[in-house]
């Protein structure tokens, strides 16, 4: 069964779903609802400003449309719940509430704004009740209407066979619902308690798969040795234009020592944004090359791969080490040349995106693989890169430090090294929230910085604005193109073709573009020393670790830098969280606070497509670890499959009939 075979999912909707990472009916099931409407919810006047509410309301005033000014209209109507009236307003959405009539009952979701004793929702999500709705109605904030998505999910539920990772006896022992039952309950819940249990069951099974995979994918026996002498590392270090920090030196020592041991290396390198993990990785690649072996480093984006490649050409090729780039945007001749160099050993150090694990990629003698920003890749992608070599050493790197509790659970079998010290010439990054009345002043400051050839990132959570006050890249870019910054402003996002995105990023790096409006596509690894300012819209929607990662795009030169947070729709809790963040500069401390406040989903790749997510807390981590121990001890076929590197990732464990 394909997506296009599902009723209501035509070609345009298939394309839209694909763009959000949903390609199969199986993917539909792993895109959890963003929220639920509980039919018995009763609104009271004690609801807090900024609180998200969902309820069933009765239309008590007909929808009306009025013009505010040129280019701005508002549609308004009034709903009533529990005797309390809630005014709903939609801006520039003339179709909103079009079919609402007096006396109609509707589902509504949104954030509360209080004006005295009156309540208002701006751009709320609303749906018309349908036959067959239960007492709990799922709401999906996706690229197609929620009702259409929910209908597609129900079709998928009726036409799949779910292959659970957990043997039945262990599922019963650890209180895990059968995966098929849990997924059905998540999407079509009958009561609150069953819903909570189902979500936790899926989270435990998902995470136990990750833990088990990391524990079983590596065969510890080494059948080769690195012939280079340790002293050759001095040649690499002396070629750098800067001295290594103490933590970088310790990381290099740990890696080279592990590479020379009689066991295969499985190393996790954690480091602050901008701490110099790439220099450490290149050192390991240089050592492998001097020993006659190939190494490969896989990055999540082509922009980052090209950045690494440029650095490797400057540092490694003068030392006699041939490097090679491989990425999707290469033309036919470039790709064929790259494949030849990789297959026949003309290149020792290879860098690229997921192109490195393509079925047509053959390596001459791959012995060292490095995964940069490892949390962006699934277990299976990492395993596939490893399998390209006969037996390989592995380094996984992340600039999003992992909380200690989580690191010990997920990576207990991995060696770990941390890079906490920063290069001595790195400037201070000042972080502050910007209230609405000071946004114009902020843009005046950005214009002044641009006149000094400094660069600014402006980060938005979405490409397009939505029905819930979320700021979109196109909205901000459109405004700036009508401002004094018009001629020096560019825009990038994930829907662009790689070539177009790379061209704009190159213009930003050269200085032709001084202000870059973007989604978090620039979050990872982009190095522009002239960037001194980053603005983050709707900052309350990001985890603290992600904010820290975005903040790391600036302060990579020598000038003092600034991170401005804009949060016009926050709650008292999110405002307090951002205030804490403004006073924190250490990524390891940020990660611990983020784990405490938001759970672990962002750290281990357990957030599902879009915003639907799995909650991960310490109890789930402990249960997942215990379940992993039991699966391995049980000797189940699952463990054997993972060992053979043929197991799909957890999200592929759902197969169609």
N, C-alpha and C positions, 0 to 999 in steps of 0.2 A: 504493500500500500504506500502510495506517495502522497505528499501534501495536496497536490492538485486533484486527487481523487476524493478529497473530503468536501462534502457539500458546503458551499458558501466560501470556499477558498479558491478563487480564480487566479489567473496568471499574475495580476498586479499584487494581490495579497501574498502570493507565494514569494514574489520578489521582495516585498516589504518584510516578510518574516525572515527571509534569507539574510537581509541586511542587518537584522538584529541577532543573527547567530542561530536561527532556527531553520533546520533543513529537512528534518524528518518528523513523522508523527511521534517518535520516541522523544525528540527534543521538546515537543509540546508538553509532555507529561512532566518534564523537569523544569518547566517555567512555572514556578509557583505563583499563586495569586499575591498581589501586592497588599491587599486588605480584604476584609470580609464585612458585609452588611448584615447585622443581626436584627431581625425583624422586630424583636421585642425591646430594642433600645429606646429608652425614654430620655429626651434631652431635659436638663434642668439649668437654671440660671447660674449655677455655680461653675459652669464650664469655663475653662481658662482661655485667655487670649493665646492664639497660636496652637491650641489643641486640635488635633485631627479628629473629626467626628464622622460617623456614618449612621444613617437612620432612614426610616420610612416616613415620608412626609406627605401631607395633603396640600394640594394647590389651593390657596385661599385668595390669591389675586392673579388676574390674567397677566401673561407675559407682555411687556411693553418694550418698545425699542425707541431710543432717542440718540441724537447726535450730540457729542460733547464738543468736538471741534473737527476740523478737516482731518480725515484719516482715523477718527476715533469714534466708535459707537458703543453703546452699552445696551444689553438686553437684561431686563430685571423681572423677577416675579417673587412671590412670597410663599413659603411653605410653612406648615404648622405641624408640630409634634409635641404631644403631651401638653397642649394648651399654650405652647411657646411658639412665637412666630420668628422665622429665620429668613432674612432677605437674601436672595441669591442674585448675583450679578455676573454677566459674562461680557468681556470686552472684545470687540471686533470679532464676534462670533454670531452673526445675524441668524444663523440656523439654530442657535441654542434655544431650547425651550419652545421651539416653533409649534410643536404639537401638544403643548401642555394646556389643559383646559381646567376651569374651575371644578374642584371636586376630585380631580385625578389624584391617584396615589403614585408616588415615585420614590426610587431609592436615590439618596444623595450622599456624597462624600466630599469633604473639604476641610480647610483650616479655618478656625473661628477668628473673626475680628469683632471686637466689642466696641460699640459706640454708646457710652452710657449704659443703659439697661438693655439696649437692643443688640441682636446678634446678626452677623452677616457672613456669608461665604462668597469669596471671589473666585470666579471660574471653577465652580465645583464640578465634579464628575456626577452625572446623574443617569439613571437608567429606568426604563419603564418595566414594571413587574410583568412576568410571563407565567403562563401555566407551567407547572412542574417545578417552580422555584421552591426550595426548601426553606427552613427557618434561618439558614445561614447562606448568604449569596456571595460567591467569590467575585472579586473585582480585579481585572487584569489591566495594568497600565502598559499597553503594548503598542506596536506600530499599526495594529488593526483594531477595530472596535472591540470592547471587552466582551460583548455578547457573542460576536462572531468567533472570538478566540475561545470562549467557554464552550461553545457548540462544537468547535473543532476538537477540543480536549475530550469532550464526552464521546465523540466518534472514535478517537484514538483509544480511549479506555475500553470501548466495546470491541476493539479489533486488535488487541495486542496480547501477547503472551509474555509475562514478565519473568525473566530468569534472575532469581535472587542470588546474590553473592553469599548469603549466609545459609548454611545447612539448617534444615528444619529443627533438628534437636537443639542446636545452639541458639537459634532464634527464640525458641520457647524458654530456654534456660535463662537468657539475658533479657527477656521481656520485649523482644523486638517483633513488631507486627510483620506478617508476610509483606514483602515489598509491593505486590500488586494491590493488596488491601489498603496499605498505607497511602499509596499514590491516589487511589480512588477516594479515600477519605480526605486527603488534602484538597482535592479539587471539588468534591461533592460532600462536604461534611454534614453529618446529621446532628451532632451536638458538640459543644465546646471541648469537653474532656477528650472525646475521641479525636478531635482535630489536633489538640496539643500532643497527644500520644503519637499520632501518625507523623507529625512533623519531626518530633524527636527521634522516632524510629528511623526515618529516612536519613536524618542527620548522623545517627550512630552508624548506620550501615555504610553510608557514603564515606565517613571519615575512617572507619575501620578498614575499608578497602584501600584508602590512601596509605594508612599506616602499614598494613600488611604488604602492600606492593613495595614500599621503600625497604622493608625488611627482607624481602625475598628476591628482589631483582638482581642482586649482586652476588656473584660467585667470588669468594675471597681468594681463590688460588691464583697466584701470578705465575705465568709461564714464559715471561720475557724479562729483560732487565734494561735499564737505561745506561748506555755506555759512556755518556759524557761525564766528565769530572765536575765535581761541585764548584771548582774554582772558575769554571766558565761563566758562572752567574755574575762574577765581578765584571766581565766584559759588558754584559747587559746593563748592570746597574750604572757603570761608569759612562755608558752612552746616553743616559737620560739627562735631560736639561735641569733636573731638580733632584734633590736628595730624597731617598725614601724615608718615611716617618718610622719611628720605632715599631709601631703596630704593623706597618707594611713589611718591615724586615722580619718580624716574628712570623707573619703569615707566609712569607716566602720560605723561611726556614722549615716551617711545619709542612708545607706542600712538598718541597724537595726531599725532605726526610721520608715522607710517606711514599713518594714516587720511587725511592731507592729501597724501600722495605720489601719483604717477601710476600706481602699481601696487596691486593689491588686497593687503590685509594678511592675513598668515597667521602669527599670533603665538602662541608658547608662553609662558605665564606660570607659572613655578615659584615656589613660596613655602612657607615653613615653616607648619605648622599654627598658625592664629591670627595670621598676619603681616599680614592685611588685604587679601587679594586681592579680596574682594567690593567694597571701597571703590574699588579701581582699576577693576574691571569696571563699576561704576555710573557712574564718571566718563566712561568711553567711551560708555555708553548715553545719558548726559545730553548729550554732545557731538553724538551722532547725532540725538537728539530735537530739539535746538536747530537742527539743520540741516534738519529737516522729514522725517526718516526714522524707520522703526521699527527696534527692536532686540529680540532675544529671547535669553534665557539658559536653557539646559536643564540640569536637575539630575538626579541618579540616584534621588533619593527625594522623596516628597511632603513629608515633614517639612522637608527642606532648602529645597524650593521655597517653602513657606509662610513659612519663616524669612526668606528673601531678600525675599519680597513685603512682609512687615511692615517690613523695613528700608527698602525702596524707597518705600513709602507715607510713611514718616516723613521721608525725606531728599528725594526727588524731587518729590512732589506739592506741598509748599510752594513749590517753584521753578517750579510751573506745568506739570509733566510728568505726564501721565496714565499710570498703571500698570495692569497687568492680570495676574491669576493664572489659569492653566489647568491643572487636574489631574483625575485620574480620579474622585475622590470627590465632585465637584460634582453637585448635583442638576440636573434638566433645565432649569429656569429659569436657574440660575446659568451653566450651560454655554452656553445659547443667547445669553445676554447677553454672555458672554466672546467667543464666536465673532463676534457682531455687532461688538463693539468692535475686534476684531483685523482683521476683514475690511474695515471701512470707515474705519479709521484713527483711531477715537476714543481708542484707547490707543497710546501711542508705545513704551512699555517693557513687554515681556511676559516673564513668568517661568513656568516650568512643568516638568513631567517629560516623558517621551516622548510625552505627549499633544500636545506642540507639533508633532510630525511626523505626526500622523494624516492620513489621506487627505482628511478633510473640513475640514481647517484651511486657510484662505486668508488671506494677509496683504495689507495695502494696499500697502506699499512697504518690504519688509524689506531692510535693507542691512548690518546688523551682527548676527552670531550668535556667541554665547558658549557654550562647553560647559564646565560646571564638573565637576571631578573626571573629566577626560576619559578616564582609564584604565578607567572603569566603562562606557564606551560603545564599540561597535564602529565600524569605519571607515564602514560603511554607514549607521549611524544619524546620524553626524556629516554625511555627504554628503547625507542626506535633508533635514536641517535647512537646510543650505546651499541646496539646490535649491528651497526654499520662497520664496527671493528671486530677483531677476533676476540680479544679480551681487552677491556679499556679501563683506564683510570677515569674517575669522574670528579669534576668540581661543579658545584651549584652555587651561584652567587645571588645575593639579594641586597638591595638598598632599602628594603622595608624590614627593619630588624624584627625578628620573631620573638614574642614573649617567652621567657624562660620555660614556663610550664608547658607551653605548646611545643617549643623546640625539643625538649626532652622527650615528649610523647611521640612527636612525628619523626624526629631525627636521632633517636637514642642510639642507633647503630652507626650513625655517621660521625666522622671526626668533625670537629667544629673549630673555627678560628674567627676572631672578631677584629675588625679594624675600627677603633674608636677615635684615635687621634687624627686630626685634620692637618693638611699642609699648613705650614706656618704663615704663609702669605694670604690665607683665605680671610675675607672680610667678615664683619658682623652682618647678619641679616636681621633687620628690625621688623617685627610683625605687629600689626595693629588692625582693629576693626574700623570700618569707615561708615559713619551714620549717613542716612540719605542726604541730609543737608550739606554734606561735605564732598559729595561725589563730584560735583563740578570743579571744586578745588583740586581734587585728585587728578582729574584729567588735565588741568592746567599744569600741574607738576609733571605729568607724563610728557606734555608738549615741551616743557623746559628741558627735560632729560633727553628727549629726541634731538633737540638742537645741539646737544653736546655729544651726539652720536651714540647715545646709550639706547638700549632696547627694552621693550616692555612686552610681557606676555599678559593676555587677558583670557582667563579660563572660565568657560561656562559648562554646566553639567550636561547640556543637550545641544544637538545641532539646531533643532527648531524649537521655538517656544511651544508650550503645551497648554492644556486646559487647567493648569494648577499653579499658576504664578511662577513657573520655573523658567529661568532665563536661558535663551537659546543663542548660539553663536551667530546665527543669521540676523537675529534682532540687534545685537550689539554691533555687529559689523555694519549693518545697514545704517545705524545711527552715526557711527564714526565716519562713514563715507560721505556724510552730509556735514561733517565738522571740519575744523582747521587741520585735523589729522588725516584727512581723506587720502592725500597723495602718498602717505608713508604707512598706510595700514594694509595688512594682508590677512588672510583667513585660511585655516586648514581644519579638516575634520576627517573622520574615518570613512565617509562615503566617497571621498575623492579618490581618483586613481593615484597609484603610487607615484607615477612620473610627475603629475601635477603637484602633489604634496611635496615631493622632494625639491621641485623647482622653487616653490614658495619658501620652503625652509632654507634653501641655499641663499635666496634673496634676503631673507631675514638675517642670516649669518653674515652676509657681505655688507649689510647696512642699507641696501636699497629700500627694504621694508624695516621700519623702526618699531612698529606696533603690530603684534601678531595676536589675532583673536582665534581661539582654538578650544576644542574639547580637551579631554585629558590624554589625547593622542600624543601630546608632547611631554607627558608625565615622566616617561622613562628615558633617562640617560642623555638627553640632548644637551650638548655642551656649547654654549654661546657665551664666552667670557664678557662680552659687552652688555649682556642682559643684567640689569640692575633692579628692575621692578617687575613684580608679578601681582596681578589683581585676580582674585578668585570670587566669582559671583556665586550666590546661594551656598556659601561656605558651610552652612549647617547641614547640607546634604552629603558632605564628604566625611569619611572617617578621619580621625586625627593622623593616622599613619599616612593616608593618602594626601592629606594637606601638607604634611612634612615632605613627602616625596615631590609634590608640586612646588613647594617653597624652594626645594633644592635646584630648581632650574635657574635661579639667580644666585649671586654670590660666588660665581665660579671664576671671576677675574680678581681684580685687586681693589675695586671700589666698594664702598658701603652700599648695601642693597636693602630693598624694602619689599615686604609682602603685605598687601592690603586685602582684608577680608570683608566682603559685603554680604550681609545677612538681613534682608528686609522682611523675611517671613519666618524667622526663628521663634522658638519657644524659650521660656525662662531657662529650661534645662540646657538647650543647645547654646544659648547665649553664654551661660556659665562655662560650658565646655570649651567654647572658642576663647573665652577670657583666659582659661587655664593654658590653652595652646599658645597664646600670645607670649606667655612668660616662659615657654619651654624651647630649648634649642637642641637638646640631645635626643636623637631618634630612638635610642633604646628606651629612654624614659617615656617618650611619646607612645611607643608600642605597648608598653605595660599599661598605661592609662587607657589606651584605645581598647585593649583586650578586656580590661575591667568594665568599661562602659558599653562596648558594642559586641563583644564576643569575638570569635576567631574566624568567621567566614571570610573576611578580606585577606587574611594571612595565608590560608591554605587552599584558596581557589574554590571554596565551596559555595560562593555566591552563584546563583544560577543565572541563566540568560536574563538580561534586563535587571529589574529591581527585585523580583521575587527571590527570596533568600531562605537559607537554612540557618537556624540559630545554633551557634556553637558556644558552649560554656565548659567550665572545668569538669562538671559531672559527665557531660557527653564525651569529653576527651578521655576521661578515666575509663568509662564504659567501652569506648572504642578500642582502647589499648588492651583491656581485658579480653574483649571479644577477638581481637587480633591474635592474642596469645592462644586462645582456645581453638581458633581456626587452624593455626599452625600445628598445635599439639594434636588436633583431631586428624591431621593428615588428609584433609579433604581434597577432592579433585580441584577445588579452587586454588589451593596453594600450588598444586602441580602446574596448573595452567599459567599462573602468574610467573612461576619459575621459568616456564618455557617462553616467556615474553610474548605470548599470543593472547593474553587476556585483554579485552577491551577495557577502557576506563569505566568507572562506575556508571557514568551517564550513558554508556552504550550497552549497559547490561539489560536494556529493555529491547526485545525483538518483536517484530511484527509476525502475526499468524500468516 
